[in-house]
Structure formats: structure tokens, C-alpha cells
Amino acid sequence: MDFGIFTFLLQDGLNSAAIYCLMAIAIILVFTTTRVLFVAQGDFLVLGALTLSQLQLGRVPGTVWILAGLALLAFAMEGAQALRERSRRRALRAVLFCLLVPALVGGGVAWFSGKELGLAIDILATIALVGPIGPLLYRIAFQPLADKSILVLMVVATAVHFVIISLSLIFFGAEGWRTPALTDAQFALGPVLISGQVIAIIVTSLLLIVVLFLFFSNSVYGKSLIATASNRVGARLMGISTAQSGMLSFAMASAIGCVSGILIGSITTIYYDTGLVLTLKGLIAAVFGGLASFPAAAAGAVILGLIESYSAFFASAYKEIILFSLLIPLLMWRFVLAGHQDLEEEA
């Protein structure tokens, strides 16, 4: 292996690590707030990439109809709850967030589709379409079961994953899609050319991490999420709505997944069922952080990306085996050994 190959593999590994880091952050965010091990996180990435690809072709993306269906179902559930409670405020909130906002977003995107307003507008429209899907899914599938066990919530999350990939297959088809690159720039580093798109992916990931850090450190909503993650009962006693915290965490997770899809869609072909593998790799990084620490998860993502890149060079046939085999010792290290230590301390 010469320096050129080493540098190319390093670039590829960091590129993958940036995406895995975003996946891990979203998984940890959702899990700590709602106790949902959200195995459908990668499906937001798929929806983001496929939606942007359709907008670039001048078509109305199937995401419009997915959003409309989820909005109507959520409105029916919220409306029924409002009638039972005889709450006019809840009914107005249901009309606003479950009908008006999705209708404006979906209708607006359908109206300007094919008008060639530019990549930036298409990206904003993609985020606007995919972003609300997260909180709608939480309202429909997880909020009624918020107090159930983690196992029940994981089973529901698995069911949500299969529903999303089925809808993606119906609306986008089985063929793969790519999105346009954010930049065509190339930078020379000795004998190696570094793609501007790779730099854009890494920089965007770092910016999102910084934004999330500032959000959790300085905003009231961020602190409410931290409180909910630390103690759900205590958060309720302090007047924090755990339901709203769950919706906010799912909204952030869907936005992060959408941005990840926009970034990665230009360097790899995205299919309707690509999300699960990316979620599992993000989960490995999240487990490295104990499903609690964002910095540790980011470090795990870097290690994972580099291992994947270099193992693909030396033993490409065993790349996935090597990656997913890491999950077993990581689980033992982060939970079995840590739990044993905790029991010793309590004793």
C-alpha cells in the first residue's frame, strides 16, 4: 500500500464516518429521550436522497403522499383525543400541526415541482417534506405506547421500518437513485485528489454536531430534552411535556437523516431498502458511546469508518462481517461489564 492508496482510503473512511456519526447522534437522541431504539433512522436518509432525486428530475416526489397519509392519520388520532378531553386547544393544535402545516408543505412542493428553481430550493423542499415525518410517526406509533417496555418499542420501531420501506418501494420503485453533488471542486493533496463533496459531508457533519451542542447547552428546548432523557418522571413533575420532547427529538432525527441522505446520495446509489444497513452501522457507533454520549459515538463512528475502509481494501469479501462482529464485544464492554461494575458499587 503506497501513500496515495493510504490517503484515498483515509478519505473514504472519514467520509463514511461522517454519515455514521450523524446516524449515531440521531439514534442516541431518540433513545435517550423516548427509550425507542429507532431502527428506522436510516429510512429518513433514504427518503431524503430519493425525494431530492425526484425533485431534480422535475417530478412530484412520493414523499408528498407519505406525508399526507401520516398527517391525516395523526389528525384523526389527535381529533379523537381532543373530543374525549373536550379540549378546544388540542383540537386547534391538531388542525394546525396535523393538517395545515403538512398541506402547505406538500402543496407547495407539488406546485413548484418541475419549475427548475435550483438545487438549493430543492434541498430546502426536501428537508421541509421529510422533517415533519418524524414527529408524525412518533404521534402515531410511539406516543400511545410511551410507557411500554423498551422491547415493545423496538418491535414497533421495526414495524415502522418495514412500513416505510414498503411505501418507498411503492412510490420510488426498486431502482437506485443518485442526487447531484453539492460541489464539483477537486483539491490536490500530493498525488491524491480530494473531492469537494467529501469535504462538504465532513464539514456539514461537524457543523451539525456544533449546532446540536449549542442547542442542548443554551436553549430551553434542548435542556428540556436533557431533562426528559435523564428522568422522565422528574421531567413531568417539573412541567415538561414528555410527549412534546418525543416529537421534538423525532423531528430532529428526521431532519438529520434527511440531511445525511442529501449528502451521501451523490457518492453512492440509494435504494428503497438501503437505510437498514446504515442504521445498523450507526448503531454500532452509538453503542460505542453507550447510547448516551455524543462525543464517544463520534469517536466510534470514526473508528468504524476507518475499519470499514481499510478492511474493504485488504479483505473486501469480509468487510461487513468484520464490522458487525464488532457489535458483540462492544455490547459486552459497554453494558455487561459496566453493569457488573454498577452492581459492585451498589453493593
GUFIMAR-995181 format. One line per 2 residues: number of its first residue (from 0); for each residue x, z, y of C-alpha. Coordinates in nm, 4 decimals. Example, Ala and Ser with C-alpha at 12.3 -4.5 7.8 and 13.67 -1.06 7.14 Angstrom:
0 = 1.2300:0.7800:-0.4500 | 1.3670:0.7140:-0.1060
***
This chain:
0 = 0.0000:0.0000:0.0000 | 0.1555:-0.1067:0.3306
2 = 0.0808:0.0296:0.6776 | -0.1738:-0.2436:0.7515
4 = -0.3839:-0.1620:0.4448 | -0.3494:0.2112:0.5101
6 = -0.4738:0.1692:0.8679 | -0.7609:-0.0569:0.7641
8 = -0.8757:0.1952:0.5018 | -0.8430:0.4755:0.7564
10 = -1.0620:0.2807:0.9986 | -1.3203:0.2141:0.7280
12 = -1.3185:0.5785:0.6204 | -1.3705:0.7096:0.9736
14 = -1.6483:0.4574:1.0225 | -1.8302:0.5836:0.7141
16 = -1.7541:0.9433:0.8101 | -1.9310:0.8992:1.1447
18 = -2.2523:0.7915:0.9709 | -2.2287:1.0645:0.7068
20 = -2.1727:1.3166:0.9839 | -2.4949:1.2116:1.1578
22 = -2.6817:1.2293:0.8263 | -2.5419:1.5768:0.7574
24 = -2.6283:1.7060:1.1056 | -2.9888:1.5880:1.0702
26 = -3.0185:1.7377:0.7202 | -2.8841:2.0748:0.8382
28 = -3.1053:2.0689:1.1489 | -3.4207:2.0126:0.9439
30 = -3.3250:2.2515:0.6639 | -3.2324:2.5478:0.8813
32 = -3.5470:2.5119:1.0914 | -3.8085:2.4261:0.8289
34 = -3.6398:2.5007:0.4921 | -3.7046:2.1369:0.3968
36 = -3.4179:1.9679:0.2139 | -3.5171:1.6329:0.3597
38 = -3.4055:1.3712:0.1083 | -3.5838:1.1021:0.3098
40 = -3.3445:1.1324:0.6066 | -3.1729:0.8047:0.5183
42 = -3.5074:0.6263:0.5329 | -3.5107:0.6749:0.9105
44 = -3.1783:0.4914:0.9140 | -3.3333:0.2083:0.7149
46 = -3.6376:0.1907:0.9415 | -3.4137:0.1803:1.2485
48 = -3.1996:-0.1040:1.1143 | -3.4908:-0.3089:0.9790
50 = -3.7006:-0.2601:1.2923 | -3.4206:-0.3815:1.5181
52 = -3.3535:-0.6804:1.2938 | -3.7185:-0.7859:1.3173
54 = -3.7289:-0.7424:1.6935 | -3.4193:-0.9588:1.7251
56 = -3.5992:-1.2302:1.5289 | -3.8961:-1.2112:1.7662
58 = -4.1326:-1.0611:1.5087 | -4.3634:-0.7622:1.5315
60 = -4.1927:-0.5076:1.3004 | -4.3903:-0.3421:1.0241
62 = -4.2902:-0.0086:1.1769 | -4.5757:-0.0596:1.4246
64 = -4.8296:-0.0389:1.1406 | -4.6487:0.2503:0.9711
66 = -4.6612:0.4434:1.2990 | -5.0294:0.3557:1.3490
68 = -5.1258:0.4722:0.9990 | -4.9389:0.8009:1.0299
70 = -5.0840:0.8609:1.3769 | -5.4416:0.8147:1.2543
72 = -5.3859:1.0456:0.9588 | -5.2258:1.3121:1.1784
74 = -5.5109:1.2800:1.4287 | -5.7657:1.3333:1.1520
76 = -5.5884:1.6497:1.0384 | -5.5424:1.7847:1.3915
78 = -5.9006:1.6967:1.4819 | -6.0363:1.8791:1.1769
80 = -5.8231:2.1833:1.2652 | -5.9476:2.1734:1.6241
82 = -6.3085:2.1663:1.5058 | -6.2541:2.4627:1.2760
84 = -6.0906:2.6620:1.5547 | -6.3244:2.5221:1.8224
86 = -6.0156:2.4655:2.0336 | -6.0572:2.2131:2.3131
88 = -5.6871:2.2416:2.3962 | -5.5875:2.1480:2.0416
90 = -5.8277:1.8544:2.0438 | -5.6813:1.7218:2.3702
92 = -5.3303:1.7621:2.2319 | -5.4330:1.5694:1.9201
94 = -5.5705:1.2836:2.1302 | -5.2583:1.2741:2.3471
96 = -4.9825:1.3021:2.0870 | -5.1517:1.1545:1.7800
98 = -5.3431:0.8676:1.9404 | -5.2433:0.7859:2.2970
100 = -4.8630:0.8009:2.2691 | -4.8383:0.6075:1.9375
102 = -5.0899:0.3497:2.0675 | -4.8896:0.2947:2.3863
104 = -4.5603:0.2674:2.1977 | -4.6891:0.0433:1.9198
106 = -4.8973:-0.1716:2.1514 | -4.6129:-0.2095:2.3986
108 = -4.3662:-0.3163:2.1305 | -4.6148:-0.5603:1.9778
110 = -4.6837:-0.7091:2.3221 | -4.3239:-0.7852:2.4194
112 = -4.2052:-0.8883:2.0701 | -4.0670:-1.2405:2.0893
114 = -4.0103:-1.2335:2.4646 | -3.6276:-1.2065:2.4249
116 = -3.5752:-0.9191:2.6682 | -3.2277:-0.8439:2.5356
118 = -3.0570:-0.6206:2.2810 | -3.0720:-0.3054:2.4956
120 = -3.4522:-0.3268:2.5297 | -3.4880:-0.3921:2.1568
122 = -3.2775:-0.0841:2.0800 | -3.4898:0.1348:2.3090
124 = -3.8058:-0.0057:2.1497 | -3.6678:0.0683:1.8033
126 = -3.5964:0.4309:1.8925 | -3.9402:0.4620:2.0536
128 = -4.1043:0.3332:1.7332 | -3.9066:0.5293:1.4755
130 = -3.8692:0.8531:1.6740 | -4.2355:0.9653:1.6532
132 = -4.2500:0.9022:1.2774 | -4.0552:1.2231:1.2104
134 = -4.2932:1.4717:1.3773 | -4.5952:1.2848:1.2391
136 = -4.4541:1.3180:0.8871 | -4.3950:1.6871:0.9462
138 = -4.7549:1.7388:1.0641 | -4.8994:1.5513:0.7685
140 = -4.6791:1.6543:0.4787 | -4.4892:1.9732:0.5641
142 = -4.6718:2.1823:0.8226 | -4.9618:2.2672:0.5858
144 = -4.7015:2.3816:0.3289 | -4.4620:2.5530:0.5695
146 = -4.4762:2.8878:0.3850 | -4.4275:2.7442:0.0368
148 = -4.1037:2.7715:-0.1578 | -3.8014:2.5516:-0.0925
150 = -3.8565:2.3815:-0.4290 | -4.2124:2.2813:-0.3369
152 = -4.0955:2.1481:-0.0008 | -3.8191:1.9470:-0.1700
154 = -4.0683:1.7921:-0.4120 | -4.2871:1.6947:-0.1164
156 = -3.9829:1.5500:0.0621 | -3.9074:1.3406:-0.2466
158 = -4.2646:1.2138:-0.2471 | -4.2332:1.1264:0.1231
160 = -3.9171:0.9304:0.0430 | -4.0967:0.7174:-0.2156
162 = -4.3881:0.6582:0.0216 | -4.1531:0.5394:0.2969
164 = -3.9543:0.3040:0.0738 | -4.2798:0.1636:-0.0666
166 = -4.4086:0.0933:0.2839 | -4.0690:-0.0540:0.3786
168 = -4.0868:-0.2873:0.0797 | -4.4373:-0.3971:0.1783
170 = -4.3642:-0.4595:0.5462 | -4.0000:-0.5753:0.5358
172 = -3.9619:-0.7268:0.1907 | -3.6902:-0.6850:-0.0702
174 = -3.4267:-0.8946:0.1058 | -3.1470:-0.7314:0.3039
176 = -3.1192:-0.7434:0.6821 | -2.8450:-0.7049:0.9397
178 = -2.8563:-0.6140:1.3067 | -2.6431:-0.7611:1.5877
180 = -2.3214:-0.5840:1.6798 | -2.3193:-0.3782:1.9963
182 = -1.9891:-0.5406:2.0912 | -1.7676:-0.8227:1.9622
184 = -1.4482:-0.6756:2.1076 | -1.1333:-0.6521:1.8957
186 = -0.8356:-0.4258:1.9638 | -0.4921:-0.4766:1.8131
188 = -0.3073:-0.1783:1.6670 | 0.0144:-0.3270:1.5379
190 = -0.0784:-0.5666:1.2568 | -0.4343:-0.4279:1.2363
192 = -0.7382:-0.5406:1.4349 | -0.9819:-0.2600:1.5135
194 = -1.3410:-0.3671:1.5654 | -1.5128:-0.2566:1.8816
196 = -1.8236:-0.1890:1.6724 | -1.6329:0.0704:1.4686
198 = -1.5175:0.2379:1.7895 | -1.8779:0.2284:1.9164
200 = -2.0003:0.4003:1.5982 | -1.7400:0.6770:1.6190
202 = -1.7856:0.7306:1.9937 | -2.1658:0.7365:1.9631
204 = -2.1440:0.9911:1.6814 | -1.9157:1.2143:1.8866
206 = -2.1451:1.1852:2.1885 | -2.4471:1.2834:1.9791
208 = -2.2589:1.5859:1.8457 | -2.1692:1.6922:2.2001
210 = -2.5279:1.6382:2.3189 | -2.6618:1.8467:2.0299
212 = -2.4103:2.1215:2.1049 | -2.5190:2.1312:2.4695
214 = -2.8851:2.1175:2.3663 | -2.8532:2.4180:2.1368
216 = -2.6328:2.6107:2.3777 | -2.8115:2.5594:2.7100
218 = -3.1745:2.4619:2.6558 | -3.4743:2.6822:2.5833
220 = -3.5945:2.4480:2.3095 | -3.2515:2.4489:2.1452
222 = -3.2420:2.8266:2.1449 | -3.5945:2.8373:2.0003
224 = -3.4746:2.6170:1.7132 | -3.1806:2.8514:1.6537
226 = -3.4163:3.1481:1.6547 | -3.6501:2.9771:1.4082
228 = -3.3556:2.8900:1.1840 | -3.2272:3.2475:1.1920
230 = -3.5572:3.4277:1.1285 | -3.8936:3.2509:1.1126
232 = -4.0961:3.5741:1.1160 | -3.8947:3.7159:1.4039
234 = -3.9365:3.3886:1.5958 | -4.3143:3.4107:1.5530
236 = -4.3133:3.7705:1.6759 | -4.1244:3.6578:1.9861
238 = -4.3912:3.3977:2.0612 | -4.2000:3.0917:1.9349
240 = -4.4168:2.8342:1.7612 | -4.2501:2.7530:1.4302
242 = -4.4794:2.4505:1.3945 | -4.3554:2.3046:1.7216
244 = -3.9975:2.3868:1.6227 | -4.0503:2.1963:1.2991
246 = -4.1899:1.8951:1.4810 | -3.9015:1.9012:1.7281
248 = -3.6421:1.9177:1.4509 | -3.8078:1.6262:1.2691
250 = -3.8248:1.4279:1.5935 | -3.4518:1.4809:1.6462
252 = -3.3793:1.3932:1.2828 | -3.5761:1.0677:1.3022
254 = -3.4037:0.9730:1.6286 | -3.0600:1.0478:1.4799
256 = -3.1444:0.8444:1.1706 | -3.2697:0.5560:1.3832
258 = -2.9525:0.5505:1.5933 | -2.7456:0.5598:1.2733
260 = -2.9331:0.2551:1.1427 | -2.8781:0.0653:1.4679
262 = -2.5054:0.1403:1.4454 | -2.4472:0.0683:1.0781
264 = -2.6802:-0.2295:1.0444 | -2.4260:-0.4663:1.1978
266 = -2.1482:-0.3907:0.9480 | -2.3433:-0.3678:0.6230
268 = -2.6609:-0.5211:0.4837 | -2.9532:-0.2776:0.4836
270 = -3.2232:-0.2956:0.2163 | -3.5524:-0.1096:0.1978
272 = -3.4070:0.1409:-0.0526 | -3.0601:0.1896:0.0989
274 = -3.1482:0.5265:0.2512 | -3.1296:0.7500:-0.0568
276 = -2.7603:0.6887:-0.1292 | -2.6700:0.7523:0.2355
278 = -2.8797:1.0699:0.2340 | -2.7016:1.1987:-0.0755
280 = -2.3616:1.1359:0.0830 | -2.4767:1.3107:0.3985
282 = -2.5994:1.5947:0.1773 | -2.2515:1.6367:0.0286
284 = -2.1121:1.6739:0.3806 | -2.3935:1.9164:0.4680
286 = -2.3200:2.1251:0.1576 | -1.9560:2.1371:0.2664
288 = -2.0896:2.3094:0.5777 | -2.3040:2.5445:0.3707
290 = -2.6190:2.3733:0.5003 | -2.5671:2.5788:0.8155
292 = -2.2515:2.4813:1.0064 | -2.2381:2.1582:1.2060
294 = -1.8575:2.1636:1.2605 | -1.7898:2.2281:0.8911
296 = -2.0324:1.9499:0.7980 | -1.8490:1.7144:1.0350
298 = -1.5198:1.8045:0.8680 | -1.6785:1.7460:0.5288
300 = -1.8035:1.4060:0.6445 | -1.4508:1.3045:0.7493
302 = -1.3075:1.4145:0.4145 | -1.5877:1.2356:0.2300
304 = -1.5436:0.9128:0.4264 | -1.1669:0.9053:0.3684
306 = -1.2020:0.9817:-0.0032 | -1.4587:0.7031:-0.0368
308 = -1.2430:0.4536:0.1485 | -0.9185:0.5175:-0.0401
310 = -1.0863:0.5589:-0.3797 | -1.2519:0.2192:-0.3261
312 = -0.9009:0.0734:-0.2933 | -0.7453:0.2470:-0.5937
314 = -1.0480:0.2713:-0.8267 | -1.3421:0.0781:-0.6825
316 = -1.5418:0.0947:-1.0063 | -1.5372:0.4762:-0.9958
318 = -1.5917:0.5235:-0.6214 | -1.9454:0.6605:-0.6455
320 = -1.8579:0.8754:-0.9462 | -1.5712:1.0358:-0.7551
322 = -1.7903:1.1024:-0.4510 | -2.0890:1.2546:-0.6261
324 = -1.8694:1.4541:-0.8642 | -1.7561:1.6467:-0.5565
326 = -2.1050:1.7926:-0.5209 | -2.0745:2.0215:-0.8250
328 = -1.7602:2.2144:-0.7198 | -1.8876:2.2206:-0.3609
330 = -2.2149:2.3813:-0.4698 | -2.0251:2.6363:-0.6771
332 = -1.7855:2.7125:-0.3930 | -2.0407:2.7329:-0.1104
334 = -2.3255:2.9116:-0.2901 | -2.2333:3.0637:-0.6259
336 = -1.9051:3.2221:-0.5143 | -2.0410:3.3069:-0.1674
338 = -2.3483:3.4668:-0.3209 | -2.1303:3.6721:-0.5557
340 = -1.9303:3.7963:-0.2596 | -2.2503:3.8864:-0.0729
342 = -2.3740:4.0883:-0.3714 | -2.0457:4.2743:-0.3851
344 = -2.0696:4.3570:-0.0144 | -2.4290:4.4838:-0.0546
346 = -2.3241:4.6993:-0.3477
***
